[in-house]
Amino acid sequence: MYSSVETSQPNIEQVAAGEPIHITFPDGTVKEFPSGTTGMDIARSISPRLAEASLGLFVNDVPYDLATPIYHNAAVRIVQWRDEEGKSIFWHSSAHLMAEAIEALYPGTRFGIGPPIENGWYYDMELPEGVKLTPEDLQVIENKMYELSKRDVPYRRIPKEYAEAIEYFKAKGDWLKLELLEGLQGQPITFYEQGNFVDLCRGTHVPSTGKIKFPKLLSIAGAYWRGDEKRPMLTRVYGISFPTKKELDEFLTAREEAEKRDHKKLGKELELFLLTPKVGGGLPVWLPNGAVLRYQLETFLRRAQAKRGYDQVVTPHIGNIELYKTSGHYPYYKESQFPPIELENEAYLLKPMNCPHHFTIYNSKPRSYRDLPVRLAEFGTVYRYEQSGELSGLSRVRSFTQDDAHLFMAPEQLRDELCRVIELTQYVSRTLGFEQIRIQLSFRDKNNPEKYGGNDAQWEQAERDLVEAAEIMKLEYKVVKGEAAFYGPKIDFMMKDALGRSWQLGTVQVDYVMPERFNMEFVGQDGQKHRPVVIHRAPFGSFERFCSLLIEHYAGNFPTWLAPVQVAVLPITDGQQPYAEEVRSALEARGIRVKLDASNEKVNARIRDQEVKKVPVMLVVGEKERESRSVAIRRHGKGNVGTVSLEEALAMLQQECAIPE
């Protein structure tokens, strides 16, 4: 396993061992330590409890093992399990422990890459000939991990010369590691060793295997080496680990609940969408119930956008390839696009992005400063070629519809427009029940300039713009390098669902690059031509991914305004059917989505059926209700909540079923 983290700091002046160095802590406190002190020494100097809880540290924002000596003045930050970086180190180390267990049980296994992920880790491996892991084998490997953990051996970092590393893996016949080494020439090479296992790795790792007390292996999958379907298929094992059994038990309970909420399962049960090879992998078909869900979301956002000055547009599903070459989408996204369509000596692409079409609309006529901002919105369907192994329900598809908008403005208008877009995204999230939102400012990685368009001045200005807007809107945010779009930095909204899982959904992006590529202009107050700046934004991200999250967040129990069927009317006997039909008609007249269930089943069986279908409200009418022109109201999951007059029920339900304003 080889991460992208560098643990050496060659440009910092080193201090002779034993001489004093100054260590600055996150609260600004500065303490003196002898040069050569380690993170564990620093933790022990604070308290034995911190030393026990420490998993690693950051020295001038560079990750270090707790055993690595520090030979220079530095700002340090010790990380524990409660920190994101601490979990990453813990799971990174757990992947090595799993690899040691697998190598012990299946000698000759070759290991590819095995990074920590949001919840746990995975490791790709080539198993010995004739070996195929089954779910039952995971328990055997897990038991071996427990055994190795109890030995409590240290993780040791071992620097290596490049040639020495090549010889080591040549002797083992490990083509996976030799291929990884090809991309590491000129870089510091380190191995990590624990017990009988040695791996190519930069780290960082926990002090010893004894920290990893409660591992759990979750699943087995196939994965092409380096994600290339032309390369060999490897075995991928997913796992997770925790320092306490309580946390493991809580995770397993949440995972069980997540399986019940799986949008693929609920989508089938509630007849929301269809995925079938007859149509094609990753090409969802929305069934009537799902189409209602989408339409409600679209109407909700249309209304919110109309109030904020957006104009709706519609663009084709394909476009001339030159359009995407101008934008840069074709070179940047070439590998994830469907092949060009050749027609009449021209090449067309299935639309991978809506942006270039909107830029063309802006350029379709002269613009004045009086016209700005121009806000163009579209529910535009785009197409990406995802590998079949990466497809997953609605979460990862080949055809998806973005709630896309592009705003064109004078640079001096940018700050206010950013704030308005942030407010809209917050409003959408809050209305749909996502109260826990984490903000990430995704900036470029200056060390990889080839990944980005534009120049330094444009990027620096765009990043300042985002920080300024985030401060005005009082957002608590974290800056992450290397996660920007190729044309500009962005604010990513990370939502937590009902299970505490984090998802990146809404995004707001600042773009100084595309206006230049498309030669966009407006005439300013001075009569001269000026370049506008563009905001890209999508509060949902895509309907498909957002709906997958929404289904799981609500476990299919949608708020009444979103539910495909909002009200079911159930007459107890045939004698009440005429009145039940009157109730249905009255509901329909108020725009409420209603079904009349007058089947031959007994009323209790029909109630159970509506519960399974997760209909939010049932109106049960018997003879007493018919005579008094009332309805008995039942709420999904709550049961009978009382009887009210029909007029009272109609007024209440009309308000409850309405799309939020």
N, C-alpha and C positions, 0 to 999 in steps of 0.2 A: 504494500500500500504506500503510495507516495502522495502527500498533500502538497498544496501550493504555498505552504507556510515556511518562511525562512527564519532560522533561529540564530544566525550569526549577524553581527553588526560591525562590519569591517571598517566603517568610516569613523567610528567613535574611538577617542583616545583611550588606550588601555593603561591601567595603573598597576604597578608591580604588586605581586601577591603580598598580602599582609599590610600594605599601605592603606590609609583611610580612603573610603569613597563615600559619597553622599547619596542616600536613597530617599527619594521623595514619594510619599504615600498619596493616595487619591484625595485626602482631605487637606493636602498642602503641607503636612508635617514633614520635616526633613530630619533624618537620623543618620548617624555615622556608623559604618560597618567596615571591617577589613576587606580589602580587595580579595576576591576569590570566595566571598560568602555565597551561599546558595539561597534559593527561595525557601527551602525548608528551614535554614538557619534564621531567616527573617521571620517566618511564621512562628517559630519557637520563641523568638525574642518577644513576641506579642503575647502569646498564650499557648499552653499545651493543647487547649481545645481547638484553636485555629490550626495548629500544626496537624492535628488529627483530621480536621475537615478539609484541609487544602488539597487540591487536585493538580494545580499548575499555577503559573503566574505569567503575567505579561510585563516585559521589560522594554520600556519605550515603545509600547504597543506591539512588541514582537513576542510570540509565545515561547516560553521556556519550560523545560522540565524543572521540577523542584530541586533536582540534584545537580543542575547545570550551574557552574560557578559564574559569578558576575564580576567583571574586572574593570568596571567604569562607573562613573556617576550615572544614575538612571532614575526614571520615574517607574515605579512598580505597582502592579495591581494583582493581588492574589485572588484566584478564582476557586469557588467551591461548587458543590452540586447545584445550589440554587441559581447559579449564574448560567446563562446560555452557553458560554464558552466552557464552563466546567462540565456541563452535560456532554458537550461535543468531545472533550478530552476523555471523559469516562467511557463514552461509547466507542471512540476510536481505539482505546485500549482493550475494550471488550471484544472488538473484532479480532484483534491479535490473539486474545485468549481462545476465542472460538477456532481460529485457524490452527492454533497449537493442538486443540482437542481433535480436530478433523485430521490433522497430519498424523497424530498418534494412532487414530483409529483406522485411517486409510492412507498408509505410507505411499509416497509417490505423488500425492496431490500437489498440483501447481496452483499458485494463487495469483490472481490478477490485481484488481483494485477493490478496495473495501472501505469506502468513506463513511463517516458518521452522517446521518440524515436527520430530519426534523425529529423523528421518534425512533431512536436506535441506530442501526447500521445495516449495511448489507456487505457481503463479500462474494465476488465472482471467482470461480475456481474451475480448473479442469481436473476432474476426478480420474483415478487410474482406470484403465480399460476394464470394462465389465462391471464397474461400480455405478449404481444409480441410486441416489438418495430417495427415500420415501418419507412421508410424514412421521412414520414410526421411528425412523432413524434419528429424527431431531431430538427425541427424548434421550437417546443413547449419547448423542453428542453433548447435550445439556448436562447430563450426569457427569460426563468427563470434565466439563468446564467447572462444575462444582468441586470436583476432586482437585483440579489444578489450582483453583482459586485458594483452596485451603492450604496449599503449600506456601503461599504468600512470598513468592520470589520477586525480586525487583525487575523493573523494566530498565534495561541499560542501553544508553545511546552510544553507538560505536562509529566514529568517523572513519570513512574509507576513501582510498584513492579510487579514481574512476576505473583504472585498469584492474585493480584488485577486485572491485565489485563485478566487473565483467567476467573475470576468471572464476569467481565464486559461483555465479549462476550458470556459466557454461558447464562447470563440473557437475552441477545438479541437473543439467539438461532442461533448465527452466526458460523456455522461449518467451513466456509472458513477461518475466522480469527483464530479460535481455531487451525486449522491445521497448519497455518503459525506460530503460537506461539510455536508449538511442536518443531520446528527447532531453536528456539531462546532462549532456556533455558541457563541460565548463561550469557546472553548478556544484556546490558542496554536496557530497554524497554521504549519507548516514544509514547505518543499519540499526535496528532495534532488536534486542535479545531479551527473552524472558523464558526461563526454564530451558526446554529443549527446542525452542522455536526461534528462528532468526528471520527477519524480513527487511526488505528495502523500505525505508520509511523516514520521513523528516520529523515525525512526531506531531504534537506533543503527547506524552503519556502520563498516567497516574504513577505514583511512586512504586506500587507493587500490585501483584494480582489479588492480594487479599482484600483490596478495596472493592473488588467486583463480587459482591456476595450473592446477588440474586439475578442471574441471567435467565432469559427466556427466549428460545428460538421460535419464530412465528410462522415462517412459511418457506417454501422452495419455489423457485421460478427458473425459467431459462432466460439467458441474456446474451445477445451477440457481443463478442469482444469489441470493446470501444464503441458500442452502439451501431456497428456496421453490419448490416444483414448479409454482407458478402464474406464476413469473417466467421470463425468457428463459434458455435453455440456453446456457452459455458453454463455451469450451474450456479445459480445465485441463491444464497441463503440469507434471509432477513432475521434479525434478532433485536432484542432490547434488553437492558439490564438496569438494575436499581441498587442503591446502597442499603435499602431496607425492604423487608417483606411486605410491610404495609403499603408502600408505594407500588410494588409489583402487583399486589392484590387489587389496588385501586385501578391500575392500568388495565388489568385483565377484565375487571367489571365494566370499565368504560369501553373496552374493545368489544365486549359482548353486546353492549348497548348499541355501539356503532354498527355492528353486523345486523342488528334488528332494523336500524335506520338506513341501511345501505340503499342508495337511491336506485340502483339497478333492480333490487328486489321490490322496493315500493313502487317504482315506475311501472313494473309489470302488474303488480297487484291492483294498483289504482288506475291502470290503463292510461298512463300519461304519454309514453313514447314507445317506439318500437325500433330495435336494432336487429337487422337481419342481413345475412350474406346475399339474399336475393336483391337487395338494394345496393349493398356494398358496405364493407367494414368502415366504421367511423362516420357513417352517414345517417344520422337519426331521422326518424319519421315521427312527427308529432301527431298523436291521436287526439280525438276531440277534447278529452279532458285536459291533456297537456297544452293543446292550442289555446284553451280558455286561460290557463295559467299564464302563458306567454302574452296573450292579448291584454290581460289585466295589468301585467307589469309594464308593457309597452304604453298602454293608455295612461297609467300613473306617471311615467316619465315624460311622455309627450306633454301632459298638462303642466308638469313642473317646469319643463323647458320653455313652453310657450309663455309662462309668466315671467321668465327670465330673458326673453328676447331672442330665442332661437328660431331659425327658419328651417323647416324640414326639407330635405332633398332625397332623391332616389337615383342611384347610379347602377350601371349594368353589372352583371356577374362576371364578365370578362372584360379585358382591356388590351390594347395594343402593347406589346412587350416593351416598346420604346418608352412608354409612360413610366414603367417600373425601373427601367434602366436610368432614366433621368432622376428618379427619386432615390435610387440606390437600393431599393428593395430587392431587385432581381439579383444583383451580385451578393448582397448580404444574406438573403434568404433562399438562394438558389437550391440548396439541398433539401429544403422543406417545401418546395413548390411542385405542383403537378407539371408535367412536361408541356412545353409550348404547343399550341394548336396552330398548324400551318394552313393558311387559307389565302388563295389568290395572291401568292407571293408576299404575304404578310404573316407575322407571327403574333399570336394572342396568348394571354395567360388567363387561367381562372384566377379571379381577383384574390390576391393574397392579403391586400390591405385596402381600406377605403381612402386613405389619405391622398394619394395622387389624384383621384377623381375629384375630391373636394378642392384641391389646389387648382385644378383645371377650371372648376366653376368660378373660383375667385378671379382667375385670370381672364374670364370670358368677356369682361367689359372693363373700361377704365374705372378706377376707384379714387375717391377723394377722402380727405381726412374726415369730412362730414358723414361719410358712409360707415365709418368705423366705430365700434367693433362690428365685424361681420361674423355671425355665429351660425354655422351650418351643421345640422344634425341629421343623422341617418341611422336607421336600423338596418345595417348593411351586412349581407351574408358574404363571408370570405372562405377561402379554401386553402388548406395546408396539407401537404403529404406527410402524415405521421406514419412511422413504421407500425406494422400490424401489432408487434409486441408491446407497443407503447399505448395502444388504444385502450380506453377504460370508460365504459358507460358514456355519460354525458360529459365527464370530466376531461377527457382527452379524445377529441373527434377530428375528423377531416373537413367537416363543413360546420361552420358556426356563425352566429349572427351577433355582431358587436353593436352596442348602444353608443355608436361613435359620434363624436362631434369635433369640429375644428374651428377655432376662434382666431380671427385675423384682426390685428390691432396695431396701433402705433406703439412704439416702445414705452412711451410715458403712460400708456393705459394698462400695461401688463400687470402691475402689482394689484390694481383693483379687480381686474378680471380673474386673476389667480384666486383672490380671496372669494369671489363669487362662485367660482367653480368648486373650491374646497367646501364652501357652505352647501352647495347642491349635493355633493357627494356625501357629506355628513347627514343631510336631511334624508337622502335615499336610504342610507344604512340604518339610521335611527328608526325610520318608519317601518322598515322590514324586520325589525327586531334584533339588529346587531348593535349592541350597546358597547361591547368591548372592542375598541379599535386601536391598533398600534400603527404608528406612522413611521414609514421608512423613506428617507431621502436617498434615492439611488443615483449616485454620481459615477462619473467615468473613472477608469483606472488609467492614470497618466502614464503608467509604465507600458501600456499596450495601445499606443496611439493609432495603430492600424485598424483597430476595432471601431473607430469613430470617424464620422465626417466632421467638417468644419475646422475651425482654428482655435487656438488656446483662448484668445480674447472672447470669442463667442461662448465657449464652454464656461469660462470663469464668470461671465456676466449672467448666463442662464442659471448657474448654481447659486450665485448671489441672489438672484430674483426669487428662487424657490425658498431659500433660507429666510429672506425678508418676509415673504407671504406667510410662511409657517410661524414666524415670530408674531406677526400681526394677528393671526388667527389663534394664537396661544396654543399651538400644537406641541405636544411632547413627542419628539422625534429622535430617530437614530440615523446617522449618516452611514451608508454602506457603499464602499468603493467597488467599482466594476460591474454594477447592476443597471447602469443607465441604458437607454435605447441608443442605437448608433447615431441618432441625430440630436439627442438632447437628454438632460437629466430629468428625473421624474419624482413625483411624490406617489408612493405606493401605499394603499390603505390595506392593512392586514387585519382581517376580521376574525374574531373568535366565535365559534358556533356553540351550540348548547352543550357539546361534549368537551369544550375547552380547546378544540383544535383550531389552529391558525391557518387562514387562507388569504392569499393575495388576490384581491378583487379589483376595486376601483383604482384608477390610475389617472394622474394629471402630469402632463409632460410639457416642458418649455422647449421651443424649437427655433433657433436662429439659422439653422442649416438649410432646411427646405425652402424658405423664402428666397434664398440665394440661388439654389439649384433650379428653381422654377421661375426665377427672375420676376418675383412678385413685386408690385409697386403700388404706391398711392401718392396722390398729389397733396402735399402739405399746405399749411396756411401761407407758407412763403412762396407758393407757386412752383416749388421744385419737387422732383420725384424722390420718394423715400422708400425704404424697405420695411415692410411690416414684420412683426414677430407672430408666431403661431403657438397656440396652446392646443395640444391633443388631449382629449379627455373621454373617459368611459366609466361611469359610476358602477355599472354591473360588470364590466369587462366583456363577457359574452353571455348571452341568454342560456346557452347550454351549460356552461360551467356554473353560472350563478344558480340556475334551477337545480342542478345536482346538489349544490350546497343547501339551497332553500329546502328541498325535500328532506334532507338529512337533519337540518337544523330543527325543523318542525316535526320530524318523524311522520310526515304526510298529513299532520293535523294543521292544515293551513289556517291563517286568520280568515274569518268569514268572507272578507272582500276578495280574497284570492282563491277561495275554494271553487273547484270546477262546478260542483253542485252545492249551492248554499243552504237550501232548505228542502227537506223531504216532507210531504204531506201523507199521513197514514190514516185512512178511515178504519175503524175497528171492525165494522161489518159492511155488507153491501148497502145497508139502509142509509149509511152516512156518505156514500160515494157522491151523490149530487152536491152535497154541501162541501165535500172535500175538493171537488172540481171547481166550485165557486171560490174556495180559498186559494187554490192554485192560480186561477185566472187573476185574482186580485193581486197576488204576489208578482205574477208576470207583468201586469200592468205597471208595476213600480220598478221594473227592470231587474227583478230578483231572479236568479237562476234556480229553478225549482223542478222537482220531480214528484209525480203522484205515484205512490206505490199502493196499488189496490189489487195485488195478486191474491191468489187463493190461500197463501200461507197465513197462519195465525199471526196476529199483530205482534206478538213477542218475537216470532221468527223474523218478521220484517224489520223490527227494531234492531235485532242483532245484525241483520244484513247491512243496514245503514251505518251501524257502528263500524263494521268491517270496512265499509267504503269511506269512512271518516267524514261523513256529512256533518257539518257543524251543528245544524239545528234540525230537529224533527218536530212537526206539529201533528199531534195525535188528536183525532176528532172521533168522539163517540156520540151516543144519543144525547147525553147531557150537554156536550159542547154544541151540537147541532141546534138544540132547542134554545140555548142561551146565546147563540152566535159568538162562541168563544173558541179558544184552542188551548190544548194542554201542551206546554213547551218542554221538550227534552233537549239537553245539551250533550254533545258528544263527550263521552268520558265522564260525565257528571250525573246523567240521569234526569229524572223529572225535576223541573225547577218551578213549577206552578202553572196555574191556568189564568189567562187574561182574555179580555175581549178581542175579537178579531181586529177591530180598528186599532187598538193599542198595540197588538202584535205587528200589524202592518207598519205602523209609524216607527216602532223600535227596530224592525228588521230592515226597513228602507235605509235608516241611518247606519246600521251595522254593516250592511252589505255594500255600501257605497265606497268607491275608490277614494282613499284619503286625499284631501285637498292640501 
